[in-house]
Amino acid sequence: MNRDPFNGRWLQQIMDAMTEHIAVLDEKGRIVMVNQTWRRFAEGNGSPDVDWRGISYLEVCRRGATEAGEEGRQARVVLEGLQAVLSGKLPHFQWEYPCHSPQKERWFLLNATPLTGSPGGAVVTHIEITDRKLREQEILRQAHQDPLTGLANRRLVEKQALQLLSAARRSGKPVAVLALDLDGFKPVNDTYGHAAGDQILKAVAARLLAACRKDDLVARVGGDEFVVLLPGTGAEAAKEIMERLDSALRQPIPLAGQEIRIGASLGVAIFPTQAWTFRGLLQEADAAMYKAKHRRHTLPFQVPAGWTEKTEPPRAVTPLPAGLATA
């Protein structure tokens, strides 16, 4: 069967057979035609029965660009990219953007390709990439999150510290780095087993998060070692936060119907008075923390000789106060 490749109805059928959201623009950015996938998406998002022909896609982007926040920024980027393609300044424009609905998170990939020859124009496609973005988010989460406690891991705290200190050097605001090490965790772990130790670590993580502020970053960087980044925090404010953490960790932790008490040693260092880099601040905070730990004469949690994992846990163990120190 012979088909006229320039027959509009046949072109519409070809476009409707494609799963991408497709719009053809003229040289001024006005919509010439859209496909069925485009129309269905619009109908499902509050724009039913719209005749898209003649609507200025550039004007739609301009209106979006006046919005405040991230949506406005995204619209401005798309507007500039489409204008560059239509004017011949760019051979192709591509942009990933979120388009979340009340029901689900969604991401799309926009492609704009110029139509060669006269009168010009462009083909705009939107391809849903939600599955890919969710996989990427999960990979990133696993790379930056401690799998046991859900806290940030060492990689993320180092990354965030670099950004935080860079901003602090420009603003002149202080930053505190707090190092925290549990006291008596190993006897708990050895006595009750690793599963019980994991429960203790999860409880500690929850208490640290609850005691810190919204902008603070709490990270687990070792077995029972934690680091807290405290933006905009000088020595006095850091001391108050340390006392709050100390109080939270002194509270008994329920375990197998019993109450387990552990302690913590804490140390803090302040940017820029004590060090200029995250590594230097962490070294100072660690030194202060170990100084506090070494001042102890008795561990907060003591296990009597001869106990094993099968031994019934004690009814109560009385700790010494957690150590507090500054470098």
GUMI-48186 format. One line per 10 residues: number of its first residue (from 1); for each residue x, y, z of N, C-alpha, C. Coordinates in steps of 0.1 Angstrom, whole numbers, plus 5000, padded with zeros to 4 digits. Atoms other than C-alpha are relative to their C-alpha. Layout:
<pts>
NUM = X/Y/Z/X/Y/Z/X/Y/Z; ...
</pts>
This chain:
<pts>
1 = 5009/4988/5000/5000/5000/5000/5009/5012/5000; 4992/4988/5001/5014/5034/4990/4995/5010/5010; 5004/4990/4990/5014/5060/5017/5008/5013/4996; 4994/4987/5002/5021/5097/5012/5007/5004/5014; 4993/4997/4987/5048/5104/5039/4997/5013/5006; 5003/4986/4995/5036/5140/5041/4985/5001/5004; 5014/5000/4996/5000/5130/5048/4998/5002/5015; 5001/4997/4986/4990/5145/5081/4994/4990/5009; 5007/5011/4992/4967/5117/5092/5010/4989/5002; 4991/5011/4998/4994/5091/5086/5011/5004/5010
11 = 4991/4995/4990/5019/5112/5106/4995/4999/5014; 5007/5001/4987/4994/5114/5134/5000/4985/5005; 5001/5014/4997/4990/5076/5133/5014/4995/5005; 4986/5004/4996/5028/5071/5135/5003/5006/5014; 4997/4994/4986/5031/5095/5165/4991/4993/5011; 5009/5006/4990/5001/5079/5182/5005/4986/5004; 4995/5013/4997/5019/5045/5180/5012/5000/5009; 4988/4999/4992/5048/5058/5200/4996/5002/5015; 5003/4999/4986/5049/5055/5238/5005/5013/5007; 4995/4988/4995/5068/5087/5244/4989/5011/4999
21 = 5009/4988/5001/5049/5120/5251/5007/5009/4989; 4994/4993/5011/5055/5139/5218/4992/5012/4996; 5006/4988/5006/5048/5174/5206/5009/5006/4989; 4993/4994/5010/5058/5190/5174/4998/5015/5000; 5001/4985/4999/5065/5228/5176/5004/5006/4986; 4996/4993/5012/5067/5253/5148/5012/5009/5004; 4988/4992/4998/5095/5278/5145/4999/5011/5011; 5003/4991/4989/5079/5301/5171/4997/4994/5013; 5002/5007/4988/5075/5274/5196/4985/4997/5003; 5015/5003/4999/5037/5269/5190/4998/4985/4997
31 = 5002/5015/5002/5024/5233/5192/4992/4998/4987; 5006/5004/5013/5015/5219/5157/4992/4987/5002; 5007/5013/4997/5005/5184/5169/5006/4993/5012; 4995/5008/4989/5008/5161/5198/4995/4986/4998; 5004/5014/5002/5004/5123/5201/4990/4996/5011; 5010/5005/4991/4979/5102/5220/5006/4998/5014; 4994/5002/4987/5003/5095/5249/5001/5014/5007; 5000/4986/4994/5007/5133/5254/4986/5004/5005; 5013/4996/4996/4969/5138/5254/4995/4992/5012; 5004/5008/4989/4963/5109/5278/5006/5005/5013
41 = 4993/4995/4988/4989/5123/5302/4993/5013/5005; 5006/4988/4996/4973/5157/5301/4986/4998/5006; 5014/5003/4994/4938/5143/5307/5001/4995/5014; 4998/5005/4987/4951/5124/5337/5005/5010/5010; 4995/4989/4991/4966/5156/5351/4993/5013/5000; 5009/4988/4998/4937/5180/5350/4998/5008/4987; 5001/4992/5012/4938/5191/5313/4992/4992/4989; 5007/5009/5010/4911/5170/5295/4994/5009/4988; 5007/4994/5012/4897/5179/5260/5007/5013/4996; 4993/4988/5004/4924/5205/5253/5004/4999/4985
51 = 4994/5000/5013/4931/5214/5217/5013/5006/5000; 4987/4995/4998/4968/5217/5218/5006/5008/4989; 4995/4993/5012/4973/5231/5183/4999/5015/5002; 4999/4986/4999/4984/5267/5184/5004/5005/5014; 4995/4996/4987/4993/5267/5221/5015/5002/5000; 4985/4998/4999/5027/5283/5227/5006/4993/5011; 4993/5008/4989/5049/5258/5245/5010/5009/5007; 4990/4991/4994/5074/5286/5251/4992/5008/5011; 5007/4992/4991/5047/5307/5268/4996/4992/5013; 5003/5009/4989/5037/5277/5290/5013/5000/5009
61 = 4987/5001/4992/5074/5275/5301/5003/5014/5006; 4998/4987/4994/5075/5313/5306/4992/5002/5013; 5009/4999/4988/5046/5312/5330/5006/4991/5012; 4994/5009/4989/5063/5283/5349/5012/5006/5006; 4988/4994/4995/5095/5303/5351/4998/5011/5010; 5002/4989/4991/5079/5330/5371/4997/4994/5014; 5002/5006/4987/5072/5305/5399/5012/5000/5009; 4988/5000/4991/5094/5306/5430/5004/4986/5002; 4995/5013/4996/5115/5277/5441/5005/4992/4989; 4995/5010/5010/5126/5246/5423/4992/4999/4987
71 = 5008/5001/5012/5097/5244/5399/5003/5012/4990; 4996/4989/5009/5105/5279/5386/5014/4999/4994; 4986/5002/5006/5142/5271/5382/5000/4989/4989; 5001/5010/5011/5133/5239/5362/4994/5006/4988; 5007/4994/5011/5110/5259/5340/5009/5009/4992; 4991/4991/5006/5136/5285/5333/5011/4993/4992; 4990/5008/5007/5162/5259/5323/4994/4994/4987; 5007/5006/5012/5137/5242/5299/4997/5011/4990; 5002/4989/5009/5127/5276/5284/5012/5004/4993; 4987/4996/5007/5163/5286/5277/5004/4989/4990
81 = 4996/5010/5009/5170/5252/5262/4992/4999/4987; 5009/5000/5012/5140/5252/5239/5003/5012/4991; 4997/4989/5008/5148/5287/5227/5013/4999/4993; 4988/5002/5006/5183/5277/5220/4999/4990/4988; 5003/5010/5011/5171/5247/5199/4993/5007/4988; 5007/4993/5011/5146/5268/5179/5007/5010/4993; 4992/4990/5007/5171/5295/5172/5012/4994/4993; 4988/5006/5006/5197/5270/5160/5013/5001/5008; 4988/4999/4992/5221/5277/5188/5004/4987/5006; 4997/5014/4995/5219/5241/5201/4994/4990/4991
91 = 5004/5011/5009/5217/5209/5180/4990/4991/5008; 5008/5010/4992/5199/5191/5209/5000/5005/5014; 5001/4996/4986/5186/5199/5244/4994/4988/5007; 5005/5011/4992/5180/5173/5271/5000/5004/5015; 5001/4996/4986/5168/5177/5307/4992/4990/5008; 5008/5008/4991/5157/5155/5335/4994/5008/5011; 5007/4992/4990/5131/5168/5358/4989/4992/5007; 5011/5006/4993/5106/5158/5385/4987/5005/4996; 5014/4995/5002/5069/5159/5379/4991/4991/5009; 5007/5009/4990/5054/5144/5411/4985/5003/5000
101 = 5015/4999/4998/5017/5138/5415/4997/4998/5015; 5004/5003/4986/4998/5135/5448/5001/4985/5004; 5000/5014/4998/4998/5098/5443/5014/4993/5000; 4987/5006/5001/5034/5091/5434/5011/5010/4995; 4988/4993/5005/5069/5104/5426/5002/4996/4986; 4998/5003/5014/5076/5107/5389/5012/5009/4995; 4990/4993/5007/5106/5118/5368/4999/4998/4985; 5001/5001/5014/5108/5125/5331/5013/5006/4994; 4989/4995/5008/5135/5131/5305/4995/5007/4988; 5005/4992/5011/5128/5159/5281/5011/5001/4989
111 = 4990/4998/5012/5145/5159/5246/4993/5010/4990; 5004/4991/5011/5142/5187/5221/5010/5000/4989; 4992/5002/5012/5155/5182/5186/4995/5009/4989; 5005/4991/5010/5153/5208/5158/4996/4993/4987; 5004/5005/5013/5135/5202/5126/5008/5008/4989; 4991/4993/5010/5159/5210/5097/4992/5005/4989; 5007/4994/5012/5150/5231/5067/4990/5011/5004; 5010/4989/4998/5123/5257/5064/4986/4994/5001; 4998/4988/4992/5103/5268/5082/5007/4997/5014; 4993/5003/4988/5120/5250/5111/4990/4995/5011
121 = 5008/5005/4989/5106/5241/5145/5008/4989/5008; 4993/5010/4992/5114/5212/5169/4990/4989/5004; 5008/5011/4994/5102/5179/5182/5004/4999/5014; 4998/5001/4985/5098/5177/5220/4994/4986/5004; 5004/5013/4994/5096/5143/5237/5002/5000/5015; 4999/5002/4985/5090/5135/5274/5000/4984/5002; 4999/5015/4997/5101/5099/5285/5000/4998/5015; 5000/5002/4986/5092/5087/5319/5012/4991/5004; 4988/5007/4995/5124/5076/5338/4999/4997/5015; 5002/5001/4985/5108/5071/5373/5008/4987/5005
131 = 4993/5012/4995/5121/5035/5376/5015/5001/5002; 4986/4998/5000/5156/5045/5368/5004/5009/5011; 4997/4990/4989/5156/5075/5392/4998/4993/5014; 5001/5007/4987/5143/5053/5420/5011/4990/5003; 4989/5008/4998/5170/5028/5414/5013/5008/5004; 4989/4991/4997/5196/5056/5414/4999/5005/5015; 5002/4995/4986/5182/5069/5447/5003/4989/5010; 4997/5011/4991/5184/5035/5463/5015/4997/5000; 4986/5002/5001/5220/5030/5451/5007/5011/5008; 4994/4989/4993/5229/5065/5465/4997/4998/5015
141 = 5003/5002/4986/5211/5057/5498/5009/4989/5006; 4992/5010/4995/5230/5025/5502/5015/5004/5001; 4986/4996/5000/5263/5042/5494/5002/5010/5011; 4998/4989/4990/5257/5070/5520/4993/4997/5013; 5007/5003/4988/5237/5052/5547/5005/4988/5007; 4997/5012/4992/5246/5029/5575/4988/4990/5000; 5011/5009/5002/5225/4998/5568/4993/4996/5013; 5006/5005/4987/5219/4989/5605/4991/5011/5006; 5007/4989/4992/5209/5023/5620/4992/5010/4991; 5006/4990/5009/5199/5043/5589/5006/5013/5001
151 = 4993/4988/4999/5222/5070/5600/5010/5002/4987; 4990/4997/5010/5247/5087/5576/5012/4991/5003; 4988/5007/4998/5279/5067/5571/5012/5009/4998; 4988/4992/5000/5315/5078/5570/5001/5008/4987; 4999/4993/5013/5314/5086/5533/4991/5013/4999; 5009/4989/5001/5284/5109/5536/5004/5011/5009; 4997/4990/4991/5296/5127/5567/5013/5008/4995; 4988/4994/5005/5330/5134/5550/4996/5010/4988; 5005/4992/5011/5312/5147/5519/4992/5013/5005; 5008/4989/4995/5288/5169/5539/5009/5010/5008
161 = 4991/4991/4992/5316/5182/5561/5008/5009/4990; 4993/4992/5010/5335/5194/5530/4992/5012/4995; 5009/4989/5005/5305/5214/5518/4997/5010/5011; 5003/4991/4988/5297/5227/5553/5011/5009/5003; 4988/4992/4996/5332/5239/5560/5003/5010/4989; 4998/4990/5011/5335/5255/5525/4990/5012/5002; 5010/4989/4997/5303/5275/5533/5004/5008/5012; 4996/4993/4987/5316/5283/5568/5012/5009/4998; 4989/4992/5003/5348/5297/5554/4996/5013/4993; 5005/4987/5006/5328/5322/5533/4992/5008/5009
171 = 5009/4992/4991/5303/5331/5560/5006/5004/5013; 4994/4997/4987/5326/5331/5590/4993/4994/5012; 5007/5006/4989/5302/5310/5610/5008/4988/5005; 4993/5012/4994/5315/5283/5634/4994/4987/4996; 5005/5013/5002/5311/5246/5629/5006/4991/5011; 4995/5009/4990/5314/5220/5656/5000/4985/4995; 5000/5014/5004/5324/5184/5650/5001/4992/5014; 5002/5007/4988/5314/5160/5678/5003/4985/4998; 4996/5015/5001/5330/5125/5683/4994/4993/5013; 5007/5007/4990/5311/5100/5704/5003/4985/4999
181 = 4997/5014/5000/5321/5065/5715/4993/4994/5012; 5008/5006/4989/5299/5042/5736/5009/4993/5009; 4992/5007/4989/5313/5029/5769/4992/4988/5004; 5006/5012/4996/5306/4994/5778/4992/4992/4990; 5008/5007/5010/5291/4983/5745/5005/4986/4997; 4994/5014/5003/5315/4954/5740/4995/4990/5010; 5005/5010/4991/5305/4936/5772/4985/4997/4997; 5014/5003/5003/5268/4940/5762/5000/4991/4988; 5000/5008/5013/5276/4926/5727/5005/4986/5003; 4994/5013/4997/5297/4898/5741/4991/4991/5009
191 = 5009/5008/4991/5272/4888/5768/4987/4996/4994; 5013/5003/5006/5239/4890/5749/5000/4996/4986; 4999/5004/5014/5251/4884/5714/4998/5012/4990; 5000/4989/5010/5253/4905/5682/4986/5005/4997; 5014/4995/5003/5215/4907/5677/4996/5010/5011; 5003/4990/4989/5212/4924/5711/5008/5013/4998; 4992/4989/5002/5241/4946/5703/4994/5009/4989; 5007/4993/5010/5223/4956/5671/4989/5009/5005; 5012/4993/4995/5192/4966/5690/5005/5012/5008; 4994/4989/4993/5214/4987/5713/5004/5012/4991
201 = 4995/4990/5009/5230/5005/5684/4988/5008/4993; 5011/4993/5006/5196/5012/5668/4993/5010/5010; 5005/4991/4990/5183/5026/5701/5008/5013/5002; 4991/4989/4999/5213/5048/5704/4999/5010/4989; 5002/4991/5011/5209/5061/5669/4987/5008/5001; 5013/4993/4999/5173/5070/5675/5001/5011/5010; 4999/4990/4989/5182/5089/5707/5009/5011/4995; 4991/4989/5005/5210/5108/5690/4992/5009/4990; 5008/4992/5009/5186/5119/5662/4990/5008/5007; 5011/4993/4992/5159/5129/5687/5006/5012/5007
211 = 4994/4990/4992/5184/5149/5707/5007/5011/4992; 4993/4991/5008/5200/5167/5678/4990/5009/4993; 5009/4991/5008/5186/5196/5657/4998/4995/4986; 5003/5005/5013/5171/5193/5623/5011/5001/4990; 4989/4998/5010/5202/5206/5604/5013/4993/5004; 4988/5008/4996/5227/5185/5624/5000/4987/4992; 4998/5013/5007/5241/5154/5607/5006/4990/5010; 4995/5011/4991/5245/5122/5628/5004/4989/4992; 4994/5011/5008/5267/5095/5614/5006/4989/5009; 4993/5011/4994/5278/5061/5625/5012/4997/4991
221 = 4988/5001/5008/5314/5058/5614/5008/4987/5004; 4994/5012/4996/5324/5025/5632/4991/4992/5008; 5009/5009/4992/5311/4997/5654/4991/5007/5010; 5008/4992/4990/5301/5019/5683/5005/5014/5001; 4994/4986/5001/5316/5052/5671/4991/5008/4991; 5009/4991/5007/5295/5082/5660/5006/5013/4999; 4995/4986/5002/5302/5116/5646/4988/5009/4997; 5011/4991/5002/5278/5146/5647/5006/5013/4994; 4997/4987/5006/5282/5177/5624/4990/5010/5005; 5008/4990/4994/5269/5208/5641/5002/5013/4993
231 = 4997/4987/5008/5266/5237/5616/4996/5012/5009; 5003/4988/4993/5267/5272/5630/5000/4999/5015; 5000/5003/4986/5276/5260/5664/5014/5003/5006; 4988/4997/4993/5302/5275/5687/5002/4991/5012; 4997/5009/4989/5317/5261/5719/4989/4999/5010; 5010/5000/4990/5289/5271/5743/4988/4992/4995; 5011/5008/5005/5261/5257/5720/5004/4986/4999; 4996/5014/5001/5281/5226/5714/5000/4993/5013; 5001/5006/4987/5284/5220/5751/4986/4997/5004; 5014/5002/4997/5247/5223/5755/4995/4987/4993
241 = 5005/5012/5008/5241/5197/5727/5007/4987/5006; 4993/5011/4994/5267/5174/5743/4993/4995/5013; 5007/5004/4988/5249/5175/5776/4986/4994/4997; 5013/5006/5003/5216/5168/5759/5002/4985/4995; 4997/5013/5005/5231/5138/5741/5004/4991/5012; 4996/5008/4988/5247/5126/5774/4988/4996/5008; 5013/5003/4993/5213/5128/5791/4992/4989/4993; 5008/5010/5008/5196/5109/5763/5006/4986/5001; 4993/5013/5000/5222/5081/5764/5001/4994/5014; 5000/5006/4986/5220/5077/5802/4988/4992/5003
251 = 5013/5007/4997/5184/5065/5800/5002/4985/4997; 4999/5015/5003/5180/5027/5802/4994/4996/4987; 5005/5005/5013/5175/5008/5770/4993/4986/5003; 5007/5013/4998/5149/4980/5771/5006/4989/4991; 4994/5011/5008/5164/4946/5760/4995/4987/5006; 5005/5013/4996/5146/4913/5763/4993/5000/5014; 5007/4999/4988/5124/4925/5791/5008/5006/5012; 4991/4994/4990/5154/4940/5810/5003/5014/4996; 4995/4987/5003/5169/4974/5812/5015/5000/5000; 4986/5000/5001/5204/4979/5800/5005/5015/5000
261 = 4995/4987/4999/5224/5010/5808/5014/5000/4995; 4987/4998/5004/5254/5021/5789/5004/5015/5001; 4996/4986/4999/5274/5053/5788/5006/5004/4987; 4993/4995/5012/5292/5074/5762/5011/5010/5004; 4990/4990/4999/5324/5095/5760/4999/5009/4988; 5002/4990/5010/5321/5127/5740/5011/5010/4999; 4990/4989/5001/5346/5152/5726/4996/5008/4988; 5005/4991/5011/5341/5182/5704/5012/5009/4996; 4990/4990/5005/5363/5205/5683/4992/5010/4991; 5007/4989/5006/5353/5239/5668/5008/5006/4989
271 = 4994/4993/5011/5360/5254/5634/4996/5015/5002; 4986/5002/5006/5379/5276/5628/5011/5001/5011; 4991/4997/4989/5395/5281/5663/5010/4988/5002; 4991/5012/4997/5409/5245/5666/5005/4993/4988; 4995/5006/5012/5413/5233/5631/4992/5005/4988; 5005/4994/5012/5406/5243/5595/4993/4990/4991; 5005/5010/5008/5398/5210/5579/4992/4990/5008; 5008/5011/4993/5374/5181/5587/5009/4990/5007; 4991/5010/4994/5402/5157/5593/5007/5006/5012; 4994/4994/4988/5419/5181/5617/4990/5002/5011
281 = 5010/4999/4990/5386/5188/5635/4997/4986/5006; 5003/5013/4995/5379/5151/5638/5011/4994/5009; 4988/5004/4992/5414/5144/5652/4999/5007/5014; 5001/4993/4988/5409/5171/5678/4988/4995/5009; 5012/5005/4993/5374/5158/5687/5003/4986/5006; 4996/5014/4995/5387/5122/5690/5009/5001/5012; 4991/4999/4989/5415/5133/5712/4993/5004/5013; 5008/4996/4989/5391/5151/5735/4991/4989/5005; 5008/5011/4996/5368/5121/5735/5008/4989/5008; 4991/5011/4993/5396/5096/5744/5005/5005/5014
291 = 4996/4994/4988/5407/5120/5771/4989/4998/5011; 5011/5002/4991/5373/5118/5787/4998/4985/5003; 5001/5015/4997/5372/5080/5783/5011/4995/5010; 4989/5005/4992/5406/5075/5799/4999/5006/5015; 5001/4995/4986/5396/5096/5830/4991/4990/5008; 5009/5010/4993/5372/5067/5839/5009/4990/5008; 4994/5011/4992/5382/5042/5866/4992/4987/4999; 5008/5011/5001/5353/5019/5860/4991/5001/4987; 5008/5000/5011/5334/5009/5829/4985/5002/5004; 5014/4998/4996/5297/5020/5829/4992/4987/5000
301 = 5007/5013/5001/5287/4984/5821/5010/4989/5004; 4991/5010/4995/5304/4956/5840/4994/4986/4999; 5005/5013/5001/5299/4919/5833/5007/4991/5009; 4994/5009/4991/5305/4894/5861/5007/4989/4993; 4993/5011/5006/5330/4866/5854/4991/4988/4998; 5008/5012/5002/5315/4835/5840/4987/5001/4992; 5012/4998/5007/5286/4850/5822/5002/4996/4985; 5000/5003/5014/5277/4838/5787/4988/5006/4994; 5012/4995/5007/5251/4847/5761/4987/4994/5006; 5012/5007/4995/5227/4822/5777/4997/5004/5015
311 = 5002/4996/4986/5231/4837/5812/4988/5011/5000; 5011/4990/4998/5200/4857/5823/5006/5013/5002; 4994/4986/4999/5207/4894/5819/4996/5006/5014; 5002/4994/4987/5209/4915/5851/4988/5009/4999; 5012/4992/4999/5179/4934/5863/5003/5015/4998; 4996/4986/5002/5198/4967/5864/5015/5001/5001; 4986/4997/4999/5233/4980/5859/5001/5015/5002; 4999/4985/4997/5242/5014/5873/5013/5005/4993; 4988/4995/5006/5266/5034/5851/5006/5012/5007; 4994/4987/4996/5290/5062/5858/4995/5010/4990
321 = 5005/4990/5009/5280/5095/5842/5009/5000/4987; 4993/5000/5013/5290/5097/5805/5011/5012/5000; 4989/4990/5000/5323/5116/5799/4997/5011/4990; 5001/4988/5009/5322/5151/5784/5014/5007/5000; 4987/4993/5001/5353/5169/5771/5000/5008/4988; 4997/4992/5012/5364/5195/5747/5015/5000/4998; 4986/5000/5003/5397/5196/5729/5007/5012/5006
</pts>
